[in-house]
Amino acid sequence: MTKQLVYKNTKISYTDEGKGTAIVLLHGFLENKTMWKAFVPELIKKHRVITIDLLGHGETECLGYVHAMEDQADMIYAMLLFLKVRKVVLVGHSMGGYVALAFAELYPDYVKGLFLLNSTSRADSDERKINRDRAIAAVKQNYTAFVRMSIANLFSEDNREILAKPIEKVKLEALKTPLQGIVAALEGMKIRKDREVILHFAPYPIQLVLGQKDGVLLYEDNTNQIEGTKVALTTFPDGHMSHIENEKELKKVLLDFLKKV
């Protein structure tokens, strides 16, 4: 059941189910907490599972014109205080991974493990920053076309036809994201810090999951960030949406990871 917390005069939407080690599931850009629907029933058998709509996404309101990753992390910290949760495993998809890393930097004592799904610890390159600005201009010009195309590009080309129905569902959820939420997230991702140092020195287990045909985070560019670290890497043969493209296999990887924390 969806619940609400008011944080800085802003309504935050979340769910909180199950008992055991607390797991916080963080969705990506243009997504919301419903992306975890296929995973929650399995996870709540042994864990307390908290899903949160990040600022400007799903049923959570916008806090400002820029939602920095630190703003998102501070909101999650306030949520954990409210729920009286002391230690969490953070599972973040794409932008959710950036938020998880910001949280790990700001509130290290609260973290038991990090599961980065189709995500990276690195800041945007200059080219990516230019692309963020282009995306902001594009979404202001034609909101619906921007959202629909952005979602299609997250899946590997081979899967766009095979997974046509699930992709359409993802698009419909994405279209619930307000324009301000989209722009604020793009601005926030553009200015995010490089947090690769966490992968090298964190005292808790970290798992990275990447897709070989990810058009958003190029595979080769992201495998070398874990060289010389203890971060576990799982590679899937598909795109940026491993939770849909490789759902069954991902469930197993996540459950195995949770046994280690």
Rosetta silent file (secondary structure, phi, psi, omega in degrees, C-alpha in Angstrom):
SEQUENCE: MTKQLVYKNTKISYTDEGKGTAIVLLHGFLENKTMWKAFVPELIKKHRVITIDLLGHGETECLGYVHAMEDQADMIYAMLLFLKVRKVVLVGHSMGGYVALAFAELYPDYVKGLFLLNSTSRADSDERKINRDRAIAAVKQNYTAFVRMSIANLFSEDNREILAKPIEKVKLEALKTPLQGIVAALEGMKIRKDREVILHFAPYPIQLVLGQKDGVLLYEDNTNQIEGTKVALTTFPDGHMSHIENEKELKKVLLDFLKKV
SCORE:     score description
SCORE:     0.000 S_00000001
   1 L     0.000  133.888 -178.606    0.000    0.000    0.000 S_00000001
   2 L   -74.362  135.944  178.622    1.304    3.437   -0.969 S_00000001
   3 E  -122.766  170.956 -178.502    2.022    5.832    1.889 S_00000001
   4 E  -132.663  142.213  173.319    2.976    9.485    2.100 S_00000001
   5 E  -126.578  138.976  175.316    5.525   11.527    4.000 S_00000001
   6 E   -97.979  120.682 -177.061    5.690   15.308    3.898 S_00000001
   7 E  -127.447  119.419 -177.776    9.290   16.463    3.524 S_00000001
   8 L    50.639   47.799 -179.683   10.113   20.180    3.160 S_00000001
   9 L    61.146   20.819 -177.836    6.428   20.836    2.313 S_00000001
  10 E  -121.781  131.184 -179.792    6.696   18.245   -0.470 S_00000001
  11 E   -78.692  125.176  178.322    4.648   15.029   -0.598 S_00000001
  12 E  -110.619  128.696 -178.213    6.857   11.944   -0.908 S_00000001
  13 E  -102.144  134.897 -178.178    5.227    8.672   -1.980 S_00000001
  14 E  -153.165  169.034  170.125    6.599    5.333   -0.766 S_00000001
  15 E  -127.994  154.694 -178.679    5.773    1.752    0.219 S_00000001
  16 E  -148.494  107.996 -176.170    7.104   -0.173    3.220 S_00000001
  17 E  -137.156  155.197  172.596    6.469   -3.920    3.524 S_00000001
  18 L    84.797  174.973 -179.308    7.980   -7.005    5.103 S_00000001
  19 L  -133.575  152.746  179.967   10.398   -7.644    7.971 S_00000001
  20 L   120.957 -159.461  177.690   14.140   -8.176    8.195 S_00000001
  21 E   -55.747  133.274 -178.497   17.095   -6.330    6.712 S_00000001
  22 E   -80.094  130.522  175.669   15.819   -3.108    5.142 S_00000001
  23 E  -118.727  128.485  177.142   16.227   -2.782    1.377 S_00000001
  24 E  -106.952  120.241 -178.767   15.572    0.557   -0.313 S_00000001
  25 E   -99.267  121.862 -175.519   14.689    0.259   -4.011 S_00000001
  26 E  -117.198  118.828 -177.796   15.455    3.376   -6.064 S_00000001
  27 L   -76.611  173.027  179.525   14.095    3.729   -9.606 S_00000001
  28 L   -97.494 -174.331  177.547   15.746    5.489  -12.525 S_00000001
  29 L   -60.241  134.647 -178.991   15.013    8.589  -14.602 S_00000001
  30 L    68.875    8.055  177.894   11.457    8.607  -16.064 S_00000001
  31 L  -109.439 -177.930  171.954   10.576    5.625  -13.851 S_00000001
  32 L  -152.464 -175.846 -172.712    8.805    5.339  -10.503 S_00000001
  33 H   -62.416  -17.264  179.893    8.437    2.810   -7.699 S_00000001
  34 H   -68.370  -14.207 -179.804    6.138    0.605   -9.795 S_00000001
  35 H   -62.414  -20.173 -175.985    9.226   -0.571  -11.754 S_00000001
  36 H   -94.175    5.951 -174.315    9.955   -2.960   -8.848 S_00000001
  37 L   -50.637  -40.728 -176.677    6.537   -4.702   -8.926 S_00000001
  38 L   -73.310  -17.010 -174.091    7.965   -8.010  -10.162 S_00000001
  39 L  -100.572  -30.731 -174.076   10.661   -8.017   -7.443 S_00000001
  40 H   -59.107  -47.065 -177.467    8.866   -6.936   -4.259 S_00000001
  41 H   -55.960  -37.809  179.294    6.810  -10.144   -3.630 S_00000001
  42 H   -71.746  -43.036 -175.209   10.006  -12.232   -3.654 S_00000001
  43 H   -69.008  -35.347 -175.792   12.038   -9.763   -1.584 S_00000001
  44 L   -73.792   -6.483  176.658    9.476   -9.273    1.205 S_00000001
  45 L   -62.617  -34.053 -176.719    9.633  -12.981    2.093 S_00000001
  46 L  -128.667   -2.538 -173.994   12.826  -12.314    4.052 S_00000001
  47 E  -135.254  160.723  169.764   13.366   -8.548    4.021 S_00000001
  48 E   -89.683  122.231 -173.205   11.789   -5.224    4.813 S_00000001
  49 E  -116.095  122.919  179.689   11.372   -3.543    1.426 S_00000001
  50 E  -114.998  121.533  173.085   10.972    0.217    0.986 S_00000001
  51 E  -110.841  140.414 -175.657   10.239    1.649   -2.467 S_00000001
  52 E  -130.676  135.285  167.239   10.327    5.417   -2.951 S_00000001
  53 L   -80.690  117.790  179.882    9.208    7.720   -5.747 S_00000001
  54 L   -67.470  164.931 -176.725   12.170   10.076   -6.109 S_00000001
  55 L   -52.400  129.996  176.621   11.646   13.843   -6.247 S_00000001
  56 L    74.777   14.264 -179.947    9.588   14.888   -9.277 S_00000001
  57 L  -130.221  153.407  177.380    8.760   11.289  -10.247 S_00000001
  58 L    56.674 -128.173 -178.741    5.708    9.060   -9.781 S_00000001
  59 L   -99.633   11.898  177.516    3.465   10.414   -7.021 S_00000001
  60 L   -94.598  135.028 -176.971    6.225   12.461   -5.363 S_00000001
  61 L   -75.813  167.450  176.016    6.085   16.199   -5.913 S_00000001
  62 L   -80.204  143.828  179.008    8.891   18.412   -7.189 S_00000001
  63 L   -99.377  -28.437 -178.417   11.059   20.131   -4.593 S_00000001
  64 L  -165.987 -164.973 -178.918   12.746   22.634   -6.907 S_00000001
  65 L   -90.700  -15.127  172.530   14.002   23.391  -10.401 S_00000001
  66 L  -131.966  126.088  174.589   17.104   21.231   -9.933 S_00000001
  67 L  -106.564   90.302  177.994   16.983   17.926   -8.080 S_00000001
  68 L   -66.502  156.560  179.032   20.633   17.226   -7.285 S_00000001
  69 H   -60.180  -32.703  177.735   21.543   13.671   -6.329 S_00000001
  70 H   -66.697  -35.424  177.000   22.324   15.040   -2.850 S_00000001
  71 H   -62.606  -43.451  178.979   18.768   16.461   -2.597 S_00000001
  72 H   -63.451  -42.945 -178.974   17.393   13.007   -3.360 S_00000001
  73 H   -63.653  -41.137  178.668   19.781   11.421   -0.813 S_00000001
  74 H   -63.132  -37.883  177.874   18.743   13.897    1.904 S_00000001
  75 H   -64.488  -41.436  179.176   15.094   13.062    1.245 S_00000001
  76 H   -65.111  -40.567  177.882   15.843    9.325    1.622 S_00000001
  77 H   -59.891  -44.263  177.851   17.712   10.006    4.874 S_00000001
  78 H   -61.745  -38.777  177.657   14.664   11.893    6.216 S_00000001
  79 H   -62.743  -44.106 -178.953   12.485    8.937    5.190 S_00000001
  80 H   -65.741  -38.748  176.511   14.742    6.472    7.048 S_00000001
  81 H   -61.999  -44.591 -179.830   14.660    8.622   10.197 S_00000001
  82 H   -61.263  -40.004 -178.170   10.872    8.775    9.946 S_00000001
  83 H   -86.873   -1.161 -179.518   10.666    4.970    9.522 S_00000001
  84 L    58.436   44.479  177.807   13.269    4.434   12.299 S_00000001
  85 L  -103.785  132.024 -173.318   15.540    2.429    9.981 S_00000001
  86 L  -102.360  -34.188 -178.391   19.212    2.360   10.916 S_00000001
  87 L  -137.538  137.866 -177.059   20.959    0.313    8.194 S_00000001
  88 E  -136.987  154.190  165.132   19.925   -0.329    4.600 S_00000001
  89 E   -99.005  125.870 -179.440   20.910   -2.105    1.428 S_00000001
  90 E  -100.284  126.835  176.181   20.429    0.341   -1.446 S_00000001
  91 E  -116.789  115.654 -175.845   19.383   -0.999   -4.837 S_00000001
  92 E  -126.633  128.029  175.408   19.456    1.687   -7.526 S_00000001
  93 E   -94.093  122.504  174.193   18.604    1.509  -11.213 S_00000001
  94 L    54.287 -111.859  177.695   20.456    4.031  -13.409 S_00000001
  95 H   -58.540  -32.790  176.441   19.720    7.453  -11.801 S_00000001
  96 H   -60.345  -32.292  175.114   18.674    5.522   -8.678 S_00000001
  97 H   -68.485  -37.643  176.905   22.257    4.247   -8.557 S_00000001
  98 H   -63.442  -39.975  179.308   23.575    7.828   -8.689 S_00000001
  99 H   -66.755  -42.640  178.988   21.280    8.653   -5.773 S_00000001
 100 H   -59.464  -42.215  179.162   22.424    5.550   -3.866 S_00000001
 101 H   -67.169  -38.330  176.609   26.076    6.612   -4.295 S_00000001
 102 H   -63.715  -41.527  177.782   25.286   10.160   -3.126 S_00000001
 103 H   -62.445  -43.919 -179.015   23.565    8.663   -0.064 S_00000001
 104 H   -61.624  -33.370  178.187   26.563    6.375    0.561 S_00000001
 105 H   -74.199  -43.285 -175.690   28.869    9.400    0.528 S_00000001
 106 H   -78.637  -34.142 -174.052   26.669   11.579    2.767 S_00000001
 107 L  -131.788   59.001 -173.517   25.427    8.892    5.190 S_00000001
 108 H   -58.245  -31.478 -177.096   28.033    6.068    5.111 S_00000001
 109 H   -70.080  -12.161 -177.860   27.018    4.659    8.507 S_00000001
 110 H   -93.656   -4.635 -171.358   23.551    3.840    7.184 S_00000001
 111 E  -102.533  129.399  177.098   24.727    1.616    4.328 S_00000001
 112 E  -104.721  -21.364 -179.111   25.023   -2.187    4.510 S_00000001
 113 E  -175.232  154.686  179.732   25.415   -2.828    0.804 S_00000001
 114 E  -126.722  128.738  177.638   25.103   -1.201   -2.637 S_00000001
 115 E  -121.311  104.493 -174.783   23.518   -2.829   -5.686 S_00000001
 116 E   -99.812  112.521 -173.833   24.075   -0.668   -8.771 S_00000001
 117 E  -104.937  115.746 -178.607   21.850   -1.730  -11.639 S_00000001
 118 L    48.031   52.723 -174.469   22.739   -0.338  -15.088 S_00000001
 119 L  -139.910  177.732 -179.323   24.433    2.558  -13.344 S_00000001
 120 L  -148.483  152.990  178.269   27.843    4.195  -12.907 S_00000001
 121 L   -88.527   -6.388 -172.292   29.880    5.907  -10.203 S_00000001
 122 L   -89.771  152.787  176.445   31.279    8.402  -12.685 S_00000001
 123 L   -72.928  166.069  174.355   30.197   11.961  -13.373 S_00000001
 124 L   -63.690  138.977  171.028   28.830   13.009  -16.768 S_00000001
 125 L   -73.163  168.689  178.362   31.453   13.579  -19.447 S_00000001
 126 H   -58.728  -37.780  179.628   31.404   16.955  -21.229 S_00000001
 127 H   -65.301  -42.865  178.448   29.619   15.258  -24.116 S_00000001
 128 H   -62.636  -37.936  179.353   26.966   13.791  -21.788 S_00000001
 129 H   -62.616  -41.212  177.391   26.412   17.242  -20.250 S_00000001
 130 H   -62.681  -41.829  178.872   25.770   18.701  -23.707 S_00000001
 131 H   -64.412  -34.202  175.789   23.337   15.839  -24.367 S_00000001
 132 H   -62.116  -44.445  179.674   21.508   16.614  -21.088 S_00000001
 133 H   -62.771  -39.017  177.619   21.009   20.211  -22.286 S_00000001
 134 H   -64.006  -39.718  179.886   19.746   18.923  -25.626 S_00000001
 135 H   -64.276  -40.352  178.696   17.343   16.623  -23.786 S_00000001
 136 H   -61.263  -44.061  178.525   16.024   19.549  -21.708 S_00000001
 137 H   -63.906  -41.126 -177.206   15.381   21.534  -24.907 S_00000001
 138 H   -66.539  -42.739 -177.539   13.745   18.507  -26.571 S_00000001
 139 H   -70.330  -30.274  177.076   11.383   17.702  -23.703 S_00000001
 140 H   -71.071  -30.816 -178.004   10.284   21.352  -23.485 S_00000001
 141 H   -79.022  -46.830 -179.822    9.575   21.333  -27.210 S_00000001
 142 L  -145.857   89.331 -174.552    7.709   18.014  -27.449 S_00000001
 143 H   -54.686  -53.992 -174.067    7.159   16.297  -24.111 S_00000001
 144 H   -63.899  -45.755 -179.410    5.379   13.145  -25.344 S_00000001
 145 H   -62.196  -41.176  179.959    7.741   12.436  -28.245 S_00000001
 146 H   -61.264  -49.045 -176.811   10.767   12.922  -25.970 S_00000001
 147 H   -63.030  -48.170 -176.447    9.451   10.530  -23.284 S_00000001
 148 H   -62.762  -40.985 -179.121    8.361    7.800  -25.715 S_00000001
 149 H   -71.593  -39.969  179.518   11.637    7.883  -27.628 S_00000001
 150 H   -58.664  -43.571 -178.394   13.770    8.015  -24.485 S_00000001
 151 H   -66.795  -45.411 -179.653   12.131    4.845  -23.147 S_00000001
 152 H   -56.362  -40.625 -177.471   12.463    2.925  -26.437 S_00000001
 153 L   -68.559  -12.554 -179.431   16.205    3.726  -26.518 S_00000001
 154 L   -78.870  -18.149 -179.124   16.718    2.102  -23.097 S_00000001
 155 L   -98.136  148.766  176.564   16.057   -1.364  -24.531 S_00000001
 156 L   -65.042  149.172 -176.564   18.431   -3.249  -26.817 S_00000001
 157 L   -54.195  -39.813 -179.433   17.318   -3.117  -30.447 S_00000001
 158 L   -59.572  -30.584 -173.446   16.669   -6.881  -30.475 S_00000001
 159 H   -91.201  -10.887 -172.751   14.178   -6.526  -27.625 S_00000001
 160 H   -63.332  -32.181  177.527   12.150   -3.560  -28.868 S_00000001
 161 H   -86.344  -45.891 -177.955    9.803   -5.801  -30.852 S_00000001
 162 H   -57.473  -41.752 -175.541    9.901   -8.859  -28.562 S_00000001
 163 L  -103.282   29.702 -175.584    9.064   -6.744  -25.497 S_00000001
 164 H   -52.753  -42.748 -177.820    6.666   -4.342  -27.247 S_00000001
 165 H   -68.165  -52.056  177.364    3.916   -4.752  -24.609 S_00000001
 166 H   -59.267  -34.992 -179.844    6.070   -4.276  -21.492 S_00000001
 167 H   -64.909  -39.960  178.145    7.809   -1.326  -23.224 S_00000001
 168 H   -61.763  -39.369  177.873    4.445    0.325  -23.849 S_00000001
 169 H   -63.045  -42.104  179.121    3.644   -0.050  -20.123 S_00000001
 170 H   -62.287  -40.882  178.972    6.973    1.579  -19.210 S_00000001
 171 H   -62.073  -42.905 -179.142    6.173    4.467  -21.581 S_00000001
 172 H   -64.679  -38.159  175.635    2.756    5.000  -19.981 S_00000001
 173 H   -65.925  -42.726 -178.608    4.342    5.114  -16.501 S_00000001
 174 H   -61.486  -34.292 -179.155    7.027    7.505  -17.785 S_00000001
 175 L   -70.943   -5.640  173.926    4.357    9.844  -19.160 S_00000001
 176 L   -83.850  -10.056 -178.201    3.151   10.385  -15.582 S_00000001
 177 L   -76.843  123.122 -178.631    6.432   12.215  -14.860 S_00000001
 178 L   -68.703  153.330  179.762    5.790   15.991  -14.864 S_00000001
 179 H   -52.369  -45.539 -179.500    7.852   18.234  -17.147 S_00000001
 180 H   -60.451  -38.607  178.989    9.398   19.985  -14.132 S_00000001
 181 H   -64.363  -38.923  179.797   10.421   16.605  -12.669 S_00000001
 182 H   -66.216  -48.624 -178.500   12.121   15.603  -15.937 S_00000001
 183 H   -64.118  -43.862 -179.369   14.037   18.877  -16.272 S_00000001
 184 H   -61.861  -36.577  178.568   15.023   18.925  -12.580 S_00000001
 185 H   -70.522  -43.743  178.427   16.373   15.343  -12.860 S_00000001
 186 H   -61.129  -42.999  177.604   18.332   16.097  -16.046 S_00000001
 187 H   -63.347  -39.509 -178.968   19.843   19.200  -14.406 S_00000001
 188 H   -68.424  -40.534  179.055   20.658   17.148  -11.295 S_00000001
 189 H   -68.464  -34.259 -178.500   22.330   14.320  -13.211 S_00000001
 190 H   -62.805  -34.423 -174.854   24.343   16.818  -15.243 S_00000001
 191 L  -100.732    8.975 -174.920   26.000   18.318  -12.136 S_00000001
 192 L   -70.179  151.664 -178.356   26.536   15.098  -10.188 S_00000001
 193 L   -79.683  159.127  170.721   29.944   14.346   -8.684 S_00000001
 194 L   -79.333  128.843 -178.000   32.263   11.496   -9.566 S_00000001
 195 L  -125.635   31.314 -178.912   32.000    8.920   -6.775 S_00000001
 196 H   -60.518  -29.050 -179.223   34.296    6.184   -8.057 S_00000001
 197 H   -55.732  -32.857  179.898   36.252    6.392   -4.781 S_00000001
 198 H   -61.538  -38.439 -179.389   33.321    4.643   -3.019 S_00000001
 199 H   -64.280  -27.440 -177.700   33.834    1.559   -5.187 S_00000001
 200 H   -86.527  -32.726 -169.787   37.452    1.373   -4.008 S_00000001
 201 H  -120.084   -2.215 -178.752   37.072    2.013   -0.281 S_00000001
 202 L   -62.096  137.729 -178.221   33.551    1.090    0.844 S_00000001
 203 L   -84.905    3.629 -176.757   33.612   -1.412    3.754 S_00000001
 204 L  -119.259  164.412 -179.707   30.439   -3.189    2.566 S_00000001
 205 L   -67.836  143.297  176.715   29.670   -5.402   -0.470 S_00000001
 206 E  -130.999  135.366  177.366   28.922   -3.734   -3.805 S_00000001
 207 E  -121.378  133.228  175.449   27.417   -5.372   -6.881 S_00000001
 208 E  -115.475  132.114  177.164   27.408   -3.794  -10.352 S_00000001
 209 E  -118.950  125.343 -179.210   25.080   -5.062  -13.086 S_00000001
 210 E  -128.129  153.474  175.012   25.670   -3.953  -16.682 S_00000001
 211 E  -106.244  132.981 -177.364   24.109   -4.705  -20.061 S_00000001
 212 L   -65.650  -27.562 -179.121   26.423   -5.361  -23.004 S_00000001
 213 L  -108.807   29.264  179.286   24.089   -3.584  -25.436 S_00000001
 214 L   -70.148  117.868  179.743   23.269   -0.661  -23.132 S_00000001
 215 L   -82.416  -11.210 -178.275   22.909    2.409  -25.338 S_00000001
 216 L   -93.266  -51.217  178.650   22.927    4.780  -22.362 S_00000001
 217 L  -113.830  101.237 -175.080   25.943    3.523  -20.385 S_00000001
 218 L   -62.645  131.061 -171.219   28.394    2.003  -22.823 S_00000001
 219 H   -54.467  -51.734 -176.221   29.625   -1.314  -21.479 S_00000001
 220 H   -61.094  -37.455 -178.096   33.370   -0.850  -22.115 S_00000001
 221 H   -67.232  -21.975 -172.285   33.351    2.623  -20.531 S_00000001
 222 H  -107.974  -10.691  177.482   31.855    1.265  -17.332 S_00000001
 223 H   -77.262  -31.262 -175.463   33.676   -1.992  -16.659 S_00000001
 224 H   -75.110   -9.696  177.551   37.016   -0.270  -16.039 S_00000001
 225 H   -70.816  -16.248 -178.519   35.653    1.755  -13.095 S_00000001
 226 H  -105.659    6.950  176.809   35.791   -1.408  -10.968 S_00000001
 227 L   -61.797  133.198  179.603   39.334   -2.463  -11.850 S_00000001
 228 L    77.329   11.587  178.001   41.311   -3.030   -8.657 S_00000001
 229 L  -114.609  173.078  175.669   38.149   -3.087   -6.509 S_00000001
 230 L   -96.772   10.921 -178.644   36.220   -5.885   -4.797 S_00000001
 231 L   -65.853  130.303  177.758   33.032   -4.895   -6.619 S_00000001
 232 E   -82.031  137.445 -179.792   31.241   -7.929   -8.097 S_00000001
 233 E  -116.591  130.517  170.606   30.225   -7.547  -11.750 S_00000001
 234 E  -118.738  130.956 -179.038   27.338   -9.314  -13.481 S_00000001
 235 E  -113.444  130.515  173.409   26.958   -8.804  -17.227 S_00000001
 236 E  -109.119  156.266 -173.884   23.747   -9.373  -19.158 S_00000001
 237 L   -83.015    3.857 -171.619   23.617   -9.535  -22.979 S_00000001
 238 L  -112.191 -148.059 -170.994   20.914   -6.880  -23.379 S_00000001
 239 L   -94.323 -147.806 -172.589   20.212   -3.178  -22.806 S_00000001
 240 L   -81.800  -11.442 -172.733   19.718   -0.651  -19.993 S_00000001
 241 L  -109.501   59.616 -175.937   16.541   -2.255  -18.617 S_00000001
 242 H   -57.445  -30.615 -178.859   17.888   -5.447  -17.023 S_00000001
 243 H   -66.974  -17.227  176.324   14.909   -5.619  -14.621 S_00000001
 244 H  -110.242  -47.149 -176.265   12.682   -6.253  -17.672 S_00000001
 245 H   -68.442  -30.837 -176.724   15.083   -7.629  -20.303 S_00000001
 246 L  -134.624   43.354 -170.276   16.716  -10.080  -17.872 S_00000001
 247 H   -54.884  -50.672 -175.206   14.156  -10.201  -15.058 S_00000001
 248 H   -62.928  -46.908 -178.563   14.528  -13.833  -13.994 S_00000001
 249 H   -65.751  -37.845 -179.583   18.328  -13.816  -13.992 S_00000001
 250 H   -65.320  -40.027  177.925   18.450  -10.471  -12.208 S_00000001
 251 H   -54.974  -44.695 -179.131   16.213  -11.743   -9.392 S_00000001
 252 H   -64.029  -44.535 -179.900   18.705  -14.516   -8.735 S_00000001
 253 H   -61.301  -42.911 -179.238   21.701  -12.123   -8.752 S_00000001
 254 H   -66.573  -44.968  179.963   19.925   -9.769   -6.340 S_00000001
 255 H   -64.714  -38.019  177.149   18.859  -12.549   -3.943 S_00000001
 256 H   -64.959  -40.091  178.856   22.382  -13.995   -3.956 S_00000001
 257 H   -62.847  -41.895 -177.638   23.810  -10.550   -3.211 S_00000001
 258 H   -65.051  -24.794  176.560   21.413  -10.063   -0.285 S_00000001
 259 H   -69.893  -21.962 -176.039   22.698  -13.267    1.304 S_00000001
 260 H   -86.802  -18.492 -173.374   26.160  -11.660    1.509 S_00000001
 261 L   -94.834    0.000    0.000   25.145   -8.477    3.353 S_00000001
